[in-house]
Amino acid sequence: MRGINVGYVKNIKMNFNSVLVLVHIKSKNILVPKNVVIETSQTGLLNDAVIDIIPLGTVSLENMPDIDVFSDVCLESKFLCNLSYIYGERGLNYDDLIRAATRISQRFDDPRFFNLLYVFLQNSLEISEDIANTTSLFYHFLRGFLLHLTQ
């Protein structure tokens, strides 16, 4: 949570349409807000699974009693309690990165792309020459006009 390791994945159960992950938080003093985004990601060369807990706002701890995540009172708080369920999303993984890099490299390998890029660059050069010529004409006209006024 916020870049800090606060626990570990204790158990994973898979269905056809979902994955249920049991996460163990290291301490009862670590409070996880209910207003969070949960994402599963892969990190490292061995594709280790990581659960990212991203709070969507700040929680004011002023005038808040001590919260015991194992008590029934916790259910009415702004924090997740023991055995709470929350929906998560699929985060980043290396398979997606490799697929995206492959698609990009295939598009750059397409000769039509380079022909289009060549035409674009050629037209850009012609336009920049026209702009330079127009600017030069305007400069000489304005210079002559201003010199004529001062005489």
N, CA, C and O atoms as a GROMACS GRO file, in nm:
protein
  604
    1MET      N    1   0.085  -0.116   0.000
    1MET     CA    2   0.000   0.000   0.000
    1MET      C    3   0.090   0.123   0.000
    1MET      O    4   0.178   0.136   0.085
    2ARG      N    5   0.067   0.212  -0.097
    2ARG     CA    6   0.150   0.332  -0.115
    2ARG      C    7   0.298   0.296  -0.128
    2ARG      O    8   0.386   0.370  -0.082
    3GLY      N    9   0.326   0.182  -0.192
    3GLY     CA   10   0.462   0.140  -0.216
    3GLY      C   11   0.528   0.064  -0.103
    3GLY      O   12   0.647   0.032  -0.111
    4ILE      N   13   0.454   0.034   0.004
    4ILE     CA   14   0.509  -0.037   0.119
    4ILE      C   15   0.450  -0.177   0.124
    4ILE      O   16   0.330  -0.196   0.101
    5ASN      N   17   0.533  -0.274   0.154
    5ASN     CA   18   0.487  -0.412   0.169
    5ASN      C   19   0.414  -0.425   0.303
    5ASN      O   20   0.476  -0.413   0.409
    6VAL      N   21   0.282  -0.449   0.298
    6VAL     CA   22   0.203  -0.455   0.421
    6VAL      C   23   0.151  -0.596   0.451
    6VAL      O   24   0.084  -0.617   0.552
    7GLY      N   25   0.181  -0.691   0.366
    7GLY     CA   26   0.131  -0.826   0.388
    7GLY      C   27   0.174  -0.920   0.277
    7GLY      O   28   0.269  -0.893   0.204
    8TYR      N   29   0.101  -1.031   0.267
    8TYR     CA   30   0.134  -1.129   0.164
    8TYR      C   31   0.007  -1.204   0.124
    8TYR      O   32  -0.094  -1.202   0.194
    9VAL      N   33   0.016  -1.270   0.009
    9VAL     CA   34  -0.095  -1.351  -0.040
    9VAL      C   35  -0.089  -1.484   0.031
    9VAL      O   36   0.011  -1.556   0.024
   10LYS      N   37  -0.197  -1.517   0.101
   10LYS     CA   38  -0.200  -1.639   0.181
   10LYS      C   39  -0.260  -1.757   0.104
   10LYS      O   40  -0.215  -1.870   0.118
   11ASN      N   41  -0.361  -1.728   0.022
   11ASN     CA   42  -0.428  -1.836  -0.051
   11ASN      C   43  -0.492  -1.778  -0.176
   11ASN      O   44  -0.534  -1.663  -0.178
   12ILE      N   45  -0.500  -1.860  -0.282
   12ILE     CA   46  -0.565  -1.820  -0.408
   12ILE      C   47  -0.659  -1.932  -0.450
   12ILE      O   48  -0.621  -2.049  -0.453
   13LYS      N   49  -0.783  -1.894  -0.482
   13LYS     CA   50  -0.880  -1.989  -0.537
   13LYS      C   51  -0.927  -1.935  -0.670
   13LYS      O   52  -0.961  -1.817  -0.683
   14MET      N   53  -0.928  -2.023  -0.770
   14MET     CA   54  -0.966  -1.980  -0.905
   14MET      C   55  -1.095  -2.047  -0.948
   14MET      O   56  -1.118  -2.165  -0.922
   15ASN      N   57  -1.181  -1.969  -1.015
   15ASN     CA   58  -1.300  -2.017  -1.084
   15ASN      C   59  -1.284  -1.987  -1.231
   15ASN      O   60  -1.181  -1.934  -1.274
   16PHE      N   61  -1.387  -2.021  -1.310
   16PHE     CA   62  -1.381  -1.987  -1.452
   16PHE      C   63  -1.388  -1.837  -1.475
   16PHE      O   64  -1.326  -1.785  -1.567
   17ASN      N   65  -1.463  -1.766  -1.391
   17ASN     CA   66  -1.486  -1.624  -1.412
   17ASN      C   67  -1.422  -1.534  -1.308
   17ASN      O   68  -1.435  -1.412  -1.318
   18SER      N   69  -1.356  -1.588  -1.210
   18SER     CA   70  -1.300  -1.503  -1.104
   18SER      C   71  -1.184  -1.571  -1.034
   18SER      O   72  -1.159  -1.690  -1.049
   19VAL      N   73  -1.115  -1.490  -0.957
   19VAL     CA   74  -1.007  -1.537  -0.872
   19VAL      C   75  -1.030  -1.476  -0.734
   19VAL      O   76  -1.050  -1.356  -0.722
   20LEU      N   77  -1.027  -1.560  -0.632
   20LEU     CA   78  -1.044  -1.514  -0.495
   20LEU      C   79  -0.908  -1.524  -0.426
   20LEU      O   80  -0.846  -1.631  -0.423
   21VAL      N   81  -0.863  -1.412  -0.372
   21VAL     CA   82  -0.731  -1.406  -0.310
   21VAL      C   83  -0.748  -1.371  -0.163
   21VAL      O   84  -0.814  -1.273  -0.129
   22LEU      N   85  -0.689  -1.452  -0.076
   22LEU     CA   86  -0.687  -1.423   0.067
   22LEU      C   87  -0.555  -1.356   0.098
   22LEU      O   88  -0.448  -1.412   0.078
   23VAL      N   89  -0.564  -1.232   0.148
   23VAL     CA   90  -0.446  -1.152   0.176
   23VAL      C   91  -0.429  -1.141   0.327
   23VAL      O   92  -0.525  -1.111   0.399
   24HIS      N   93  -0.309  -1.164   0.375
   24HIS     CA   94  -0.278  -1.150   0.516
   24HIS      C   95  -0.204  -1.018   0.536
   24HIS      O   96  -0.097  -0.997   0.479
   25ILE      N   97  -0.263  -0.929   0.617
   25ILE     CA   98  -0.198  -0.802   0.651
   25ILE      C   99  -0.113  -0.827   0.775
   25ILE      O  100  -0.160  -0.888   0.871
   26LYS      N  101   0.010  -0.780   0.775
   26LYS     CA  102   0.108  -0.812   0.879
   26LYS      C  103   0.067  -0.769   1.020
   26LYS      O  104   0.102  -0.836   1.117
   27SER      N  105  -0.005  -0.660   1.032
   27SER     CA  106  -0.035  -0.607   1.164
   27SER      C  107  -0.179  -0.556   1.168
   27SER      O  108  -0.230  -0.506   1.068
   28LYS      N  109  -0.243  -0.568   1.284
   28LYS     CA  110  -0.378  -0.515   1.298
   28LYS      C  111  -0.378  -0.363   1.303
   28LYS      O  112  -0.484  -0.300   1.295
   29ASN      N  113  -0.261  -0.304   1.317
   29ASN     CA  114  -0.249  -0.158   1.320
   29ASN      C  115  -0.241  -0.097   1.179
   29ASN      O  116  -0.246   0.025   1.164
   30ILE      N  117  -0.228  -0.180   1.078
   30ILE     CA  118  -0.228  -0.131   0.940
   30ILE      C  119  -0.373  -0.126   0.894
   30ILE      O  120  -0.438  -0.230   0.879
   31LEU      N  121  -0.423  -0.006   0.874
   31LEU     CA  122  -0.562   0.013   0.834
   31LEU      C  123  -0.570   0.037   0.684
   31LEU      O  124  -0.502   0.125   0.630
   32VAL      N  125  -0.654  -0.041   0.617
   32VAL     CA  126  -0.673  -0.027   0.473
   32VAL      C  127  -0.808   0.039   0.451
   32VAL      O  128  -0.911  -0.017   0.491
   33PRO      N  129  -0.812   0.157   0.389
   33PRO     CA  130  -0.940   0.223   0.366
   33PRO      C  131  -1.030   0.142   0.273
   33PRO      O  132  -0.981   0.063   0.191
   34LYS      N  133  -1.161   0.161   0.287
   34LYS     CA  134  -1.255   0.093   0.197
   34LYS      C  135  -1.254   0.154   0.058
   34LYS      O  136  -1.285   0.085  -0.040
   35ASN      N  137  -1.219   0.281   0.048
   35ASN     CA  138  -1.216   0.350  -0.080
   35ASN      C  139  -1.079   0.332  -0.145
   35ASN      O  140  -0.995   0.423  -0.144
   36VAL      N  141  -1.057   0.214  -0.202
   36VAL     CA  142  -0.929   0.181  -0.264
   36VAL      C  143  -0.951   0.112  -0.398
   36VAL      O  144  -1.060   0.064  -0.427
   37VAL      N  145  -0.846   0.109  -0.477
   37VAL     CA  146  -0.843   0.028  -0.598
   37VAL      C  147  -0.747  -0.086  -0.571
   37VAL      O  148  -0.634  -0.064  -0.527
   38ILE      N  149  -0.793  -0.206  -0.596
   38ILE     CA  150  -0.710  -0.325  -0.578
   38ILE      C  151  -0.673  -0.376  -0.718
   38ILE      O  152  -0.760  -0.399  -0.801
   39GLU      N  153  -0.543  -0.395  -0.742
   39GLU     CA  154  -0.497  -0.446  -0.870
   39GLU      C  155  -0.397  -0.559  -0.848
   39GLU      O  156  -0.313  -0.552  -0.758
   40THR      N  157  -0.409  -0.661  -0.929
   40THR     CA  158  -0.308  -0.767  -0.928
   40THR      C  159  -0.209  -0.737  -1.040
   40THR      O  160  -0.249  -0.706  -1.152
   41SER      N  161  -0.083  -0.747  -1.009
   41SER     CA  162   0.022  -0.719  -1.106
   41SER      C  163   0.126  -0.830  -1.099
   41SER      O  164   0.127  -0.911  -1.005
   42GLN      N  165   0.213  -0.833  -1.199
   42GLN     CA  166   0.324  -0.927  -1.198
   42GLN      C  167   0.453  -0.847  -1.195
   42GLN      O  168   0.467  -0.748  -1.267
   43THR      N  169   0.545  -0.890  -1.112
   43THR     CA  170   0.674  -0.823  -1.104
   43THR      C  171   0.785  -0.925  -1.107
   43THR      O  172   0.762  -1.044  -1.083
   44GLY      N  173   0.904  -0.879  -1.136
   44GLY     CA  174   1.021  -0.965  -1.133
   44GLY      C  175   1.029  -1.056  -1.253
   44GLY      O  176   0.936  -1.066  -1.333
   45LEU      N  177   1.141  -1.123  -1.265
   45LEU     CA  178   1.163  -1.214  -1.378
   45LEU      C  179   1.082  -1.342  -1.364
   45LEU      O  180   1.058  -1.411  -1.464
   46LEU      N  181   1.041  -1.375  -1.242
   46LEU     CA  182   0.966  -1.498  -1.220
   46LEU      C  183   0.815  -1.474  -1.216
   46LEU      O  184   0.740  -1.563  -1.176
   47ASN      N  185   0.771  -1.353  -1.256
   47ASN     CA  186   0.629  -1.318  -1.259
   47ASN      C  187   0.562  -1.337  -1.123
   47ASN      O  188   0.454  -1.396  -1.115
   48ASP      N  189   0.624  -1.288  -1.019
   48ASP     CA  190   0.564  -1.294  -0.886
   48ASP      C  191   0.436  -1.211  -0.884
   48ASP      O  192   0.434  -1.100  -0.936
   49ALA      N  193   0.331  -1.265  -0.824
   49ALA     CA  194   0.204  -1.193  -0.813
   49ALA      C  195   0.211  -1.093  -0.699
   49ALA      O  196   0.260  -1.123  -0.590
   50VAL      N  197   0.162  -0.973  -0.726
   50VAL     CA  198   0.160  -0.866  -0.628
   50VAL      C  199   0.020  -0.806  -0.627
   50VAL      O  200  -0.041  -0.786  -0.732
   51ILE      N  201  -0.029  -0.777  -0.508
   51ILE     CA  202  -0.157  -0.708  -0.493
   51ILE      C  203  -0.126  -0.563  -0.461
   51ILE      O  204  -0.066  -0.534  -0.357
   52ASP      N  205  -0.166  -0.472  -0.549
   52ASP     CA  206  -0.147  -0.329  -0.525
   52ASP      C  207  -0.273  -0.273  -0.462
   52ASP      O  208  -0.383  -0.291  -0.516
   53ILE      N  209  -0.259  -0.206  -0.348
   53ILE     CA  210  -0.370  -0.140  -0.280
   53ILE      C  211  -0.346   0.009  -0.296
   53ILE      O  212  -0.252   0.063  -0.238
   54ILE      N  213  -0.432   0.075  -0.374
   54ILE     CA  214  -0.413   0.216  -0.405
   54ILE      C  215  -0.528   0.296  -0.346
   54ILE      O  216  -0.639   0.293  -0.399
   55PRO      N  217  -0.504   0.367  -0.234
   55PRO     CA  218  -0.611   0.450  -0.175
   55PRO      C  219  -0.652   0.562  -0.271
   55PRO      O  220  -0.568   0.624  -0.336
   56LEU      N  221  -0.782   0.587  -0.281
   56LEU     CA  222  -0.834   0.688  -0.372
   56LEU      C  223  -0.850   0.825  -0.306
   56LEU      O  224  -0.889   0.920  -0.373
   57GLY      N  225  -0.822   0.835  -0.181
   57GLY     CA  226  -0.834   0.963  -0.112
   57GLY      C  227  -0.757   0.957   0.018
   57GLY      O  228  -0.689   0.859   0.048
   58THR      N  229  -0.770   1.062   0.094
   58THR     CA  230  -0.707   1.065   0.226
   58THR      C  231  -0.814   1.046   0.332
   58THR      O  232  -0.929   1.087   0.313
   59VAL      N  233  -0.776   0.986   0.440
   59VAL     CA  234  -0.868   0.962   0.552
   59VAL      C  235  -0.818   1.040   0.671
   59VAL      O  236  -0.701   1.029   0.709
   60SER      N  237  -0.905   1.119   0.729
   60SER     CA  238  -0.869   1.197   0.846
   60SER      C  239  -0.880   1.109   0.970
   60SER      O  240  -0.983   1.047   0.994
   61LEU      N  241  -0.774   1.103   1.047
   61LEU     CA  242  -0.774   1.022   1.168
   61LEU      C  243  -0.809   1.103   1.292
   61LEU      O  244  -0.805   1.051   1.403
   62GLU      N  245  -0.842   1.230   1.273
   62GLU     CA  246  -0.880   1.314   1.386
   62GLU      C  247  -1.017   1.272   1.440
   62GLU      O  248  -1.106   1.237   1.362
   63ASN      N  249  -1.033   1.275   1.570
   63ASN     CA  250  -1.159   1.240   1.637
   63ASN      C  251  -1.208   1.100   1.602
   63ASN      O  252  -1.328   1.074   1.603
   64MET      N  253  -1.115   1.011   1.570
   64MET     CA  254  -1.153   0.875   1.536
   64MET      C  255  -1.104   0.782   1.647
   64MET      O  256  -0.986   0.784   1.682
   65PRO      N  257  -1.193   0.702   1.702
   65PRO     CA  258  -1.148   0.611   1.807
   65PRO      C  259  -1.056   0.504   1.750
   65PRO      O  260  -1.051   0.483   1.629
   66ASP      N  261  -0.984   0.436   1.838
   66ASP     CA  262  -0.901   0.324   1.793
   66ASP      C  263  -0.989   0.219   1.729
   66ASP      O  264  -1.094   0.183   1.784
   67ILE      N  265  -0.947   0.170   1.614
   67ILE     CA  266  -1.027   0.073   1.541
   67ILE      C  267  -0.963  -0.064   1.552
   67ILE      O  268  -0.845  -0.082   1.522
   68ASP      N  269  -1.042  -0.159   1.596
   68ASP     CA  270  -0.997  -0.298   1.601
   68ASP      C  271  -1.058  -0.368   1.481
   68ASP      O  272  -1.180  -0.384   1.472
   69VAL      N  273  -0.972  -0.411   1.388
   69VAL     CA  274  -1.022  -0.472   1.263
   69VAL      C  275  -1.091  -0.606   1.288
   69VAL      O  276  -1.154  -0.659   1.196
   70PHE      N  277  -1.080  -0.660   1.407
   70PHE     CA  278  -1.144  -0.788   1.440
   70PHE      C  279  -1.278  -0.771   1.511
   70PHE      O  280  -1.345  -0.870   1.539
   71SER      N  281  -1.318  -0.648   1.541
   71SER     CA  282  -1.442  -0.625   1.615
   71SER      C  283  -1.558  -0.597   1.520
   71SER      O  284  -1.537  -0.568   1.402
   72ASP      N  285  -1.681  -0.606   1.571
   72ASP     CA  286  -1.801  -0.577   1.493
   72ASP      C  287  -1.815  -0.427   1.466
   72ASP      O  288  -1.877  -0.388   1.367
   73VAL      N  289  -1.758  -0.345   1.553
   73VAL     CA  290  -1.764  -0.199   1.536
   73VAL      C  291  -1.690  -0.156   1.410
   73VAL      O  292  -1.722  -0.054   1.350
   74CYS      N  293  -1.592  -0.233   1.371
   74CYS     CA  294  -1.510  -0.202   1.253
   74CYS      C  295  -1.595  -0.195   1.126
   74CYS      O  296  -1.563  -0.120   1.034
   75LEU      N  297  -1.703  -0.274   1.120
   75LEU     CA  298  -1.785  -0.279   1.000
   75LEU      C  299  -1.845  -0.144   0.964
   75LEU      O  300  -1.874  -0.118   0.847
   76GLU      N  301  -1.863  -0.056   1.061
   76GLU     CA  302  -1.921   0.076   1.038
   76GLU      C  303  -1.814   0.181   1.010
   76GLU      O  304  -1.847   0.297   0.985
   77SER      N  305  -1.689   0.144   1.015
   77SER     CA  306  -1.580   0.239   0.995
   77SER      C  307  -1.550   0.257   0.846
   77SER      O  308  -1.614   0.196   0.760
   78LYS      N  309  -1.450   0.342   0.819
   78LYS     CA  310  -1.406   0.368   0.682
   78LYS      C  311  -1.298   0.271   0.636
   78LYS      O  312  -1.238   0.290   0.530
   79PHE      N  313  -1.274   0.167   0.717
   79PHE     CA  314  -1.163   0.076   0.688
   79PHE      C  315  -1.213  -0.066   0.666
   79PHE      O  316  -1.320  -0.104   0.713
   80LEU      N  317  -1.131  -0.144   0.593
   80LEU     CA  318  -1.162  -0.285   0.573
   80LEU      C  319  -1.138  -0.360   0.704
   80LEU      O  320  -1.044  -0.332   0.777
   81CYS      N  321  -1.226  -0.455   0.731
   81CYS     CA  322  -1.217  -0.533   0.854
   81CYS      C  323  -1.171  -0.675   0.823
   81CYS      O  324  -1.157  -0.713   0.707
   82ASN      N  325  -1.148  -0.751   0.928
   82ASN     CA  326  -1.108  -0.890   0.912
   82ASN      C  327  -1.213  -0.964   0.829
   82ASN      O  328  -1.333  -0.951   0.853
   83LEU      N  329  -1.168  -1.041   0.731
   83LEU     CA  330  -1.251  -1.121   0.641
   83LEU      C  331  -1.342  -1.037   0.552
   83LEU      O  332  -1.446  -1.086   0.507
   84SER      N  333  -1.305  -0.912   0.525
   84SER     CA  334  -1.381  -0.829   0.430
   84SER      C  335  -1.350  -0.873   0.288
   84SER      O  336  -1.241  -0.922   0.258
   85TYR      N  337  -1.448  -0.852   0.200
   85TYR     CA  338  -1.430  -0.879   0.058
   85TYR      C  339  -1.429  -0.747  -0.016
   85TYR      O  340  -1.505  -0.655   0.017
   86ILE      N  341  -1.344  -0.737  -0.115
   86ILE     CA  342  -1.341  -0.619  -0.200
   86ILE      C  343  -1.303  -0.665  -0.340
   86ILE      O  344  -1.218  -0.752  -0.357
   87TYR      N  345  -1.367  -0.605  -0.441
   87TYR     CA  346  -1.339  -0.642  -0.580
   87TYR      C  347  -1.211  -0.575  -0.627
   87TYR      O  348  -1.182  -0.460  -0.592
   88GLY      N  349  -1.137  -0.647  -0.707
   88GLY     CA  350  -1.013  -0.594  -0.762
   88GLY      C  351  -1.014  -0.599  -0.913
   88GLY      O  352  -1.107  -0.652  -0.974
   89GLU      N  353  -0.912  -0.543  -0.970
   89GLU     CA  354  -0.895  -0.538  -1.115
   89GLU      C  355  -0.762  -0.602  -1.152
   89GLU      O  356  -0.673  -0.616  -1.069
   90ARG      N  357  -0.753  -0.639  -1.276
   90ARG     CA  358  -0.627  -0.692  -1.326
   90ARG      C  359  -0.535  -0.575  -1.357
   90ARG      O  360  -0.574  -0.483  -1.429
   91GLY      N  361  -0.416  -0.578  -1.304
   91GLY     CA  362  -0.319  -0.472  -1.326
   91GLY      C  363  -0.227  -0.506  -1.441
   91GLY      O  364  -0.265  -0.578  -1.534
   92LEU      N  365  -0.106  -0.456  -1.436
   92LEU     CA  366  -0.007  -0.478  -1.541
   92LEU      C  367   0.059  -0.614  -1.526
   92LEU      O  368   0.076  -0.665  -1.415
   93ASN      N  369   0.096  -0.672  -1.640
   93ASN     CA  370   0.176  -0.794  -1.636
   93ASN      C  371   0.268  -0.799  -1.757
   93ASN      O  372   0.248  -0.726  -1.854
   94TYR      N  373   0.367  -0.884  -1.749
   94TYR     CA  374   0.466  -0.891  -1.855
   94TYR      C  375   0.410  -0.945  -1.985
   94TYR      O  376   0.458  -0.907  -2.092
   95ASP      N  377   0.312  -1.032  -1.980
   95ASP     CA  378   0.252  -1.085  -2.103
   95ASP      C  379   0.192  -0.972  -2.186
   95ASP      O  380   0.210  -0.968  -2.308
   96ASP      N  381   0.120  -0.881  -2.120
   96ASP     CA  382   0.063  -0.766  -2.192
   96ASP      C  383   0.172  -0.678  -2.250
   96ASP      O  384   0.160  -0.629  -2.362
   97LEU      N  385   0.277  -0.657  -2.173
   97LEU     CA  386   0.389  -0.575  -2.220
   97LEU      C  387   0.454  -0.636  -2.343
   97LEU      O  388   0.485  -0.566  -2.439
   98ILE      N  389   0.476  -0.766  -2.341
   98ILE     CA  390   0.539  -0.834  -2.456
   98ILE      C  391   0.448  -0.828  -2.578
   98ILE      O  392   0.496  -0.805  -2.689
   99ARG      N  393   0.316  -0.850  -2.558
   99ARG     CA  394   0.222  -0.841  -2.670
   99ARG      C  395   0.222  -0.701  -2.731
   99ARG      O  396   0.223  -0.687  -2.853
  100ALA      N  397   0.220  -0.599  -2.646
  100ALA     CA  398   0.218  -0.461  -2.696
  100ALA      C  399   0.348  -0.429  -2.771
  100ALA      O  400   0.344  -0.367  -2.877
  101ALA      N  401   0.461  -0.471  -2.717
  101ALA     CA  402   0.590  -0.446  -2.783
  101ALA      C  403   0.597  -0.518  -2.917
  101ALA      O  404   0.652  -0.466  -3.014
  102THR      N  405   0.541  -0.638  -2.923
  102THR     CA  406   0.540  -0.713  -3.049
  102THR      C  407   0.454  -0.642  -3.153
  102THR      O  408   0.494  -0.632  -3.269
  103ARG      N  409   0.335  -0.593  -3.111
  103ARG     CA  410   0.248  -0.522  -3.206
  103ARG      C  411   0.315  -0.395  -3.258
  103ARG      O  412   0.306  -0.365  -3.376
  104ILE      N  413   0.382  -0.322  -3.170
  104ILE     CA  414   0.450  -0.200  -3.213
  104ILE      C  415   0.562  -0.232  -3.311
  104ILE      O  416   0.575  -0.166  -3.414
  105SER      N  417   0.641  -0.334  -3.280
  105SER     CA  418   0.752  -0.369  -3.371
  105SER      C  419   0.700  -0.418  -3.505
  105SER      O  420   0.762  -0.393  -3.608
  106GLN      N  421   0.587  -0.488  -3.507
  106GLN     CA  422   0.529  -0.532  -3.634
  106GLN      C  423   0.482  -0.414  -3.718
  106GLN      O  424   0.495  -0.415  -3.840
  107ARG      N  425   0.427  -0.313  -3.652
  107ARG     CA  426   0.380  -0.196  -3.727
  107ARG      C  427   0.498  -0.117  -3.785
  107ARG      O  428   0.489  -0.065  -3.896
  108PHE      N  429   0.609  -0.109  -3.710
  108PHE     CA  430   0.726  -0.040  -3.763
  108PHE      C  431   0.795  -0.120  -3.873
  108PHE      O  432   0.871  -0.063  -3.951
  109ASP      N  433   0.770  -0.248  -3.880
  109ASP     CA  434   0.829  -0.334  -3.980
  109ASP      C  435   0.752  -0.329  -4.112
  109ASP      O  436   0.798  -0.383  -4.213
  110ASP      N  437   0.636  -0.266  -4.112
  110ASP     CA  438   0.549  -0.260  -4.230
  110ASP      C  439   0.603  -0.157  -4.329
  110ASP      O  440   0.621  -0.041  -4.291
  111PRO      N  441   0.630  -0.195  -4.454
  111PRO     CA  442   0.683  -0.099  -4.552
  111PRO      C  443   0.585   0.016  -4.580
  111PRO      O  444   0.628   0.126  -4.614
  112ARG      N  445   0.455  -0.009  -4.568
  112ARG     CA  446   0.357   0.098  -4.591
  112ARG      C  447   0.377   0.210  -4.490
  112ARG      O  448   0.359   0.328  -4.522
  113PHE      N  449   0.413   0.174  -4.368
  113PHE     CA  450   0.437   0.275  -4.264
  113PHE      C  451   0.552   0.366  -4.304
  113PHE      O  452   0.542   0.488  -4.292
  114PHE      N  453   0.662   0.308  -4.353
  114PHE     CA  454   0.778   0.388  -4.390
  114PHE      C  455   0.749   0.474  -4.513
  114PHE      O  456   0.798   0.586  -4.523
  115ASN      N  457   0.670   0.422  -4.606
  115ASN     CA  458   0.632   0.503  -4.722
  115ASN      C  459   0.548   0.622  -4.678
  115ASN      O  460   0.569   0.735  -4.724
  116LEU      N  461   0.454   0.598  -4.589
  116LEU     CA  462   0.371   0.707  -4.537
  116LEU      C  463   0.455   0.807  -4.460
  116LEU      O  464   0.436   0.928  -4.474
  117LEU      N  465   0.549   0.759  -4.379
  117LEU     CA  466   0.638   0.847  -4.304
  117LEU      C  467   0.726   0.930  -4.399
  117LEU      O  468   0.748   1.048  -4.375
  118TYR      N  469   0.774   0.868  -4.507
  118TYR     CA  470   0.855   0.939  -4.605
  118TYR      C  471   0.774   1.051  -4.671
  118TYR      O  472   0.824   1.162  -4.686
  119VAL      N  473   0.651   1.022  -4.711
  119VAL     CA  474   0.564   1.124  -4.772
  119VAL      C  475   0.538   1.237  -4.674
  119VAL      O  476   0.541   1.354  -4.711
  120PHE      N  477   0.512   1.202  -4.549
  120PHE     CA  478   0.486   1.303  -4.446
  120PHE      C  479   0.608   1.394  -4.428
  120PHE      O  480   0.593   1.516  -4.423
  121LEU      N  481   0.726   1.336  -4.418
  121LEU     CA  482   0.848   1.416  -4.401
  121LEU      C  483   0.875   1.503  -4.523
  121LEU      O  484   0.916   1.619  -4.509
  122GLN      N  485   0.852   1.449  -4.642
  122GLN     CA  486   0.874   1.525  -4.764
  122GLN      C  487   0.778   1.645  -4.770
  122GLN      O  488   0.819   1.756  -4.804
  123ASN      N  489   0.652   1.622  -4.736
  123ASN     CA  490   0.555   1.732  -4.735
  123ASN      C  491   0.590   1.835  -4.628
  123ASN      O  492   0.573   1.955  -4.648
  124SER      N  493   0.638   1.787  -4.512
  124SER     CA  494   0.677   1.879  -4.405
  124SER      C  495   0.792   1.968  -4.450
  124SER      O  496   0.795   2.087  -4.419
  125LEU      N  497   0.889   1.911  -4.524
  125LEU     CA  498   1.001   1.991  -4.574
  125LEU      C  499   0.954   2.095  -4.674
  125LEU      O  500   0.999   2.209  -4.671
  126GLU      N  501   0.862   2.056  -4.763
  126GLU     CA  502   0.811   2.150  -4.862
  126GLU      C  503   0.734   2.263  -4.793
  126GLU      O  504   0.746   2.379  -4.831
  127ILE      N  505   0.655   2.229  -4.692
  127ILE     CA  506   0.579   2.331  -4.620
  127ILE      C  507   0.674   2.425  -4.546
  127ILE      O  508   0.653   2.546  -4.546
  128SER      N  509   0.778   2.369  -4.484
  128SER     CA  510   0.872   2.455  -4.411
  128SER      C  511   0.947   2.546  -4.507
  128SER      O  512   0.977   2.660  -4.471
  129GLU      N  513   0.979   2.500  -4.630
  129GLU     CA  514   1.043   2.587  -4.729
  129GLU      C  515   0.950   2.699  -4.770
  129GLU      O  516   0.992   2.814  -4.783
  130ASP      N  517   0.821   2.665  -4.790
  130ASP     CA  518   0.722   2.768  -4.827
  130ASP      C  519   0.709   2.871  -4.715
  130ASP      O  520   0.701   2.991  -4.742
  131ILE      N  521   0.707   2.826  -4.592
  131ILE     CA  522   0.696   2.918  -4.479
  131ILE      C  523   0.820   3.005  -4.471
  131ILE      O  524   0.810   3.125  -4.445
  132ALA      N  525   0.938   2.946  -4.493
  132ALA     CA  526   1.062   3.024  -4.489
  132ALA      C  527   1.062   3.130  -4.600
  132ALA      O  528   1.101   3.244  -4.576
  133ASN      N  529   1.018   3.093  -4.720
  133ASN     CA  530   1.013   3.189  -4.831
  133ASN      C  531   0.913   3.300  -4.801
  133ASN      O  532   0.942   3.417  -4.825
  134THR      N  533   0.796   3.265  -4.749
  134THR     CA  534   0.694   3.364  -4.715
  134THR      C  535   0.744   3.457  -4.607
  134THR      O  536   0.723   3.578  -4.614
  135THR      N  537   0.811   3.403  -4.506
  135THR     CA  538   0.865   3.485  -4.398
  135THR      C  539   0.972   3.579  -4.451
  135THR      O  540   0.977   3.696  -4.412
  136SER      N  541   1.056   3.529  -4.540
  136SER     CA  542   1.162   3.612  -4.597
  136SER      C  543   1.101   3.726  -4.679
  136SER      O  544   1.146   3.840  -4.667
  137LEU      N  545   0.999   3.698  -4.761
  137LEU     CA  546   0.932   3.802  -4.838
  137LEU      C  547   0.868   3.906  -4.746
  137LEU      O  548   0.880   4.027  -4.769
  138PHE      N  549   0.801   3.859  -4.641
  138PHE     CA  550   0.737   3.950  -4.546
  138PHE      C  551   0.841   4.038  -4.477
  138PHE      O  552   0.819   4.157  -4.456
  139TYR      N  553   0.954   3.979  -4.440
  139TYR     CA  554   1.060   4.054  -4.374
  139TYR      C  555   1.112   4.165  -4.465
  139TYR      O  556   1.126   4.280  -4.423
  140HIS      N  557   1.141   4.130  -4.592
  140HIS     CA  558   1.195   4.231  -4.684
  140HIS      C  559   1.092   4.339  -4.713
  140HIS      O  560   1.127   4.457  -4.723
  141PHE      N  561   0.965   4.301  -4.726
  141PHE     CA  562   0.861   4.400  -4.749
  141PHE      C  563   0.848   4.493  -4.629
  141PHE      O  564   0.842   4.615  -4.646
  142LEU      N  565   0.844   4.438  -4.509
  142LEU     CA  566   0.828   4.517  -4.388
  142LEU      C  567   0.951   4.606  -4.366
  142LEU      O  568   0.937   4.721  -4.325
  143ARG      N  569   1.069   4.554  -4.394
  143ARG     CA  570   1.192   4.632  -4.378
  143ARG      C  571   1.192   4.750  -4.474
  143ARG      O  572   1.222   4.863  -4.435
  144GLY      N  573   1.157   4.722  -4.601
  144GLY     CA  574   1.151   4.832  -4.699
  144GLY      C  575   1.046   4.934  -4.661
  144GLY      O  576   1.068   5.054  -4.675
  145PHE      N  577   0.932   4.889  -4.613
  145PHE     CA  578   0.825   4.980  -4.574
  145PHE      C  579   0.868   5.068  -4.456
  145PHE      O  580   0.842   5.189  -4.457
  146LEU      N  581   0.934   5.009  -4.356
  146LEU     CA  582   0.978   5.086  -4.241
  146LEU      C  583   1.092   5.182  -4.276
  146LEU      O  584   1.098   5.292  -4.222
  147LEU      N  585   1.181   5.140  -4.366
  147LEU     CA  586   1.289   5.230  -4.409
  147LEU      C  587   1.232   5.348  -4.487
  147LEU      O  588   1.280   5.460  -4.474
  148HIS      N  589   1.129   5.322  -4.567
  148HIS     CA  590   1.066   5.428  -4.644
  148HIS      C  591   0.998   5.530  -4.552
  148HIS      O  592   0.998   5.650  -4.581
  149LEU      N  593   0.941   5.481  -4.440
  149LEU     CA  594   0.873   5.572  -4.347
  149LEU      C  595   0.974   5.661  -4.274
  149LEU      O  596   0.942   5.776  -4.244
  150THR      N  597   1.091   5.612  -4.245
  150THR     CA  598   1.189   5.689  -4.167
  150THR      C  599   1.260   5.793  -4.256
  150THR      O  600   1.324   5.884  -4.203
  151GLN      N  601   1.250   5.782  -4.384
  151GLN     CA  602   1.319   5.877  -4.472
  151GLN      C  603   1.240   5.999  -4.498
  151GLN      O  604   1.286   6.088  -4.570
   0.00000   0.00000   0.00000
